[in-house]
Structures are given as C-alpha cells and as structure tokens.
C-alpha cells in the first residue's frame, strides 16, 4: 500500500491519518480533510492535513 500524494488529496475527501501521538503505535484516525498543510507534492510519512474536527496528522490511506 502506497501513501497518497498531495495531488490525490483535497478538502472533503475521507481519509485515514496517523496523529503525532500515535506515530509509534500506528493507530489511525478517520475523518474528512478540511485543509492540506504539507506544501510539497510528496512526503515519506504522508501529507499532513487538518481534519474537519480539528485533528492534525499524516494521511496513510484514502477511504471510499
């Protein structure tokens, strides 16, 4: 499974992210993107986003 790039993401997309405090465990949180925070097209740990509920983390997967 590859990590999504910035071009695959936009506000309103449902995703699975890893929060900063969950990086060691890999626990994921689901939500809808409100804002893209990473400016570069790719990032080895995932593009950083802010969800509609205010949580910030790195995208691991796009959910359908």
C-alpha positions as CSV (number, residue, x, y, z in Angstrom):
1,X,0.0,0.0,0.0
2,X,1.5,3.3,-1.0
3,X,1.0,6.6,0.8
4,X,-1.2,9.1,-1.2
5,X,0.5,12.1,-2.8
6,X,-0.8,15.7,-2.5
7,X,-2.4,15.6,-5.9
8,X,-4.7,12.8,-4.7
9,X,-6.0,14.8,-1.8
10,X,-8.4,17.8,-1.5
11,X,-10.8,19.1,1.1
12,X,-13.8,16.9,1.5
13,X,-12.0,13.6,1.0
14,X,-12.4,10.9,3.7
15,X,-9.0,9.6,4.8
16,X,-7.2,7.6,7.5
17,X,-4.5,9.5,9.3
18,X,-1.8,8.9,12.0
19,X,-1.8,11.6,14.7
20,X,1.6,12.8,16.1
21,X,1.0,11.0,19.4
22,X,0.1,7.7,17.6
23,X,3.2,7.6,15.3
24,X,4.9,4.9,17.4
25,X,1.8,2.7,17.7
26,X,0.5,3.4,14.2
27,X,-3.1,3.8,15.5
28,X,-5.2,5.5,12.8
29,X,-8.0,8.1,13.0
30,X,-10.6,8.5,10.3
31,X,-12.0,11.9,9.1
32,X,-12.7,14.3,6.3
33,X,-10.0,16.7,5.2
34,X,-10.5,20.4,5.9
35,X,-7.1,21.7,4.9
36,X,-3.8,20.4,3.4
37,X,-0.8,21.5,5.5
38,X,2.1,20.0,3.5
39,X,3.1,22.1,0.6
40,X,5.4,19.6,-1.2
41,X,3.9,17.1,-3.6
42,X,5.1,14.1,-1.5
43,X,6.3,13.2,1.9
44,X,7.8,9.9,3.1
45,X,5.5,9.7,6.1
46,X,2.4,11.1,4.4
47,X,0.9,14.5,3.6
48,X,0.0,16.4,6.7
49,X,-3.7,17.5,6.8
50,X,-6.2,19.1,9.3
51,X,-9.5,17.2,9.6
52,X,-12.9,18.9,9.9
53,X,-12.8,18.0,13.7
54,X,-9.5,19.9,14.0
55,X,-7.2,17.0,14.4
56,X,-3.9,17.1,12.5
57,X,-2.0,14.1,11.2
58,X,-0.4,12.4,8.2
59,X,-2.5,10.7,5.6
60,X,-2.0,6.9,5.3
61,X,-4.9,5.9,3.2
62,X,-7.8,7.4,1.2
63,X,-11.2,5.9,2.3
64,X,-14.2,5.4,0.0
